[in-house]
Amino acid sequence: MKYKNIVQLFNTLSARITLAILGGVIAMTLSVLIYSNVFSINKIRKEAISQAFTVSESHKLEIEALLNKYFIQARNLAAFSNNNNSRISSAYFTEEQIISLLKLLLRDNADLHAAGVIWSSDLVSPAGESVKFFDRLNRFVPIMYKNNDGGISEAKVENYEVEGAGSFYLKPMATGLNHISDPMVVNYSSKNAMEIVRISVPIIYLNNRLGVCFVDVATNQIAEYLKSLDLVKDGILMTVLSSGGIIAATNFDQSIQGKHIKYVYRDWREREKITNASENYAVYSENDIRVGKPLNLLNSNSVYGLIVDYEFGTIHKQVAQNQRSTAIFVLLIASLAALMVVFVVKRLLAPIKKVVQFSEQIVSGSEFIKPDVAITASDVSEIISNLYKASERLKRITIFSEQIGKGNLEVRYLPVSDTDKVGDALTLMLARLKESRETAQQRNIELKDNEWVRIGVEKFNILFRQTDKSVEDFSYDIIKNLAEFTGCGLGGIYLVNEKEETQNTLNLIASYAFSKRKRIKEHVLFGQGLVGTCAVEQANIHLTEIPDDYSEISSSLGQAQPKSIFIMPLNLKNSLLGVVELASFNLLTSVQIKFIEGLKESIALTLAATIANSRTNLLLERARQQAEELAAQEEEMRQNLEELQATQEESARKERENETLIYALNNSALVAEYNRAGIITFANDSFIEAYNIPKELIIGRKHKHFSSLAHTDSIAYDNFWGKLLNGEPVQLVQLIENVPNKLWLSETYSPIRDEMGGIDKVLCISYNITDSMHNADKLRNQFNEAREKLVIMAKKETEIMKSFEEMQAQLQNYRDEADSLKRENEKLSGIKRKNNSGNT
């Protein structure tokens, strides 16, 4: 009986309507909850995975840059050391210079703990050298380290086992490639032990491996850098793993550093894959994602890896909380809708129930009971009208729902009245759906932007590793790829010209897609134009209102002014290296600008490294040329020394001759010195003896006192002394009468100049020709007598010449007669020979 009543209860119109509407509400509620749950989980999971890859790639590049910086420092040390290609005593770098170079490297780099150089034993001999830097294998091993008080000390080679440190020496020598060791504890002295990683670079000269340069970096230094990223609070755990599976550094537990990974993690074999792989890998689980990325180290055969564990716990908690809030809200709305449906159905069907009850009473023949509500024709028509209006409303709701189902969120639903809760709910639902779609679109845009940034980072990482190019080629590759990747039609890189003395200048080193070459300013002063302003202020410039004189961009559609300009300074350690200029047809987005700014430090570092490499190569070439020149100069100096020795011997010989001449001059000549006023300041013994006057009466007397020229012709004497003051030497023969014995002197006056070129004094060298002059008188008389005799002899010679000519004529006659006799004799001889031949 009860079962029939229940069936009859559910067969009623009101029950069916109520159950149908409530079933639809429940189904919709469950669909919304299930969709929301699945969509949220998948969405959050995808975002977490994308974020894990982005975070791991970003910090992988930062750790690569950190370790590559140490490789560059070791490589620069090797570049300066490869000139040492012979014995230390004859090399271009002495032991002291090598030690100074190591100390300078440690002082300038606070994050380095030690540095050293190892030269092979077959290239370096300790013979005649200090033995404190030679190890037991007879290799030259100078090592400098930072001690506990901050100073720099020398490591004792006898306490420092080189081979015990692993293959950091053998592998670079065998392969010619750079090497980074597993973490190890090194004792530089008995009181100085530290866990470090050793970065070693081979010293290569003319394809010969001479040795190894290395730098030591404390593992705590790398760990502090990881901690400074402050990622643990976001559930991101980072581990740097060495080639041998040793944990080099972490950002969450410093106690596991230096341990092998198998003693720390159960899944150590999975984690160790990163040291044996050349590509990325990822492992997913319900609670986290693990991403492994190999580190690309500079020209190295060592495989270091970065492992990033990204925990989903905090994200899942947030998702669960959001889902609970959504479920409560949806259930509350569904409950209110159900109550409203029950209430409305009850009110709508109440009069019909009265009519049904009244009809049942009539059919059953029971007593007529008048219903509480009178039903009239107008009530039925009103009910029908309202039902029609309700059906139209449901049709509108259906169309509205179909449009929403098709994704058309621009459709509008107007509530029929201020109390239309369903209309308000639908309007609210539409607003929420629009908000969700906008959020999803924004997420898609962010994902696309992240993917665009990831592709760009990988693209430029490849460019940044190409450090063997020239500065111009590298700059062109950077600006070309940067302009093309960001959609800019124009770009340029300016570098600071450090050679200018009066003012700072920026030189255009590389350009891309300039429409008119003549409008390019290849030299820009600081403060001149947008580029010069950026150099002075050292801040980014982003303009959307372009000056009229700015260069046009060429394209397939013609030429046009750009719509956006972005100029960025390149700074390196608070100093300006250069300026990057970009211009685009389109407005640059914030993502593009952030991407360009993100490359700023890498461009500056790589550009500085390229410049340093170019300078190093130039210095090495100059050093090689200087070495050749020094060798030639050494040979030339050797020859010069031999010539100098011969010259010195010749000079010594000439000096002895000069001393002999001076001695002879002092003994044979009269030497005196006069100042500019003509006063005697010096006279030798021969001068005093010839003048026969005491020396104290000669020194201080004027030259004119003894000169006969001064007494006979004062004008001629003034001209004579004026010539001497003008620097002209004068020779003079004069009679000195103002002395006890008259002297005839042959004098030579020579002006002597001081350091400034003026006439300081006059040197006079005289010879006593008194006897010669007397002899000349005698000779003159003898000459006159001889001339008279010559006249007589000339007359006699004339007579003799006439006799000689007569004798010559007679002699010629004798010769002619002899020739004729000779010819006749020859004729007789010919006749005789003929006769003899006939007789025969």
Buried (B, 14 or more C-beta within 10 A) or exposed (E): EEEEEEEEEEEEEBBEBBEEBBEEBEEBBEEBBEEBBEEBBEBBBEBBBBBBBBBBBBBBBBBBBBBBBBBBBBBBBBBBBBBBBEBBEEBBBEBEEBBEBBBEBBEEBEBBBBBBBBBBBEBBBBEEBEEEBBBEEEBBBBBBBBEEEEEBBBBEBEEBEBEEBBBBBEBBBEEEBBBBBBBBEBBBBEEBEBBBBBBBBBBBBEEEBBBBBBBBBBBBBBBBBBBEBEBBEBBBBBBBBBBBBBBBBBBBEBEBBBEBBEEBBEEBEBBBEBBEBEEBBBBEEEEBBBBBBBBBBBBBBBBBBBBBBBBBEEBBEEBEEEBEEBBEEBEEBBEEBBEBBBEBBEEBBEBBBBBBEBEEBEEEEEEEEEBEEEBEEEEEEEBEEEEEEEEEBEEBBEEBBEBBEEEEBEEEBEBEEEEBEBBEBBBEBBEEEEEEEEEEEEBEEEEEBBEBBBEBBEBBBEBBBEBEBEBBEBBBBBBBBBBBBBEBBBBBBBBBBEEEEEEBBBBBBBBBBBBEEEEEBEEBBBEBBBBBBBBBEBEBBEBEEBEEEBBBBBEEEEEEEBBBBBBBBBBBEEEBBBBBBBBBBEEBBEBBBEBBEBBBBBBBBBBBBBBBBBEBEEEBEEBEEEEEEEEEEEEEEEEEEEEEEEEEEEEEEEEEEEEEEEEEBBEEBBBBBBEBEBBBEEBBEBBBEBBEBEEEEBBEBEBBEBBBBBEEEEEEBEEBBEBBEEEEEBEBEBBBEEEEEEBBBBBBBBBEEEEEEEBEBBBBBBBBBBEEBEEEEEEEEEEEEEEEEEEEEEEEEEEEEEEEEEEEEEEEEEEEEEEEEEEEEEEEEEEEEEEEEEEE
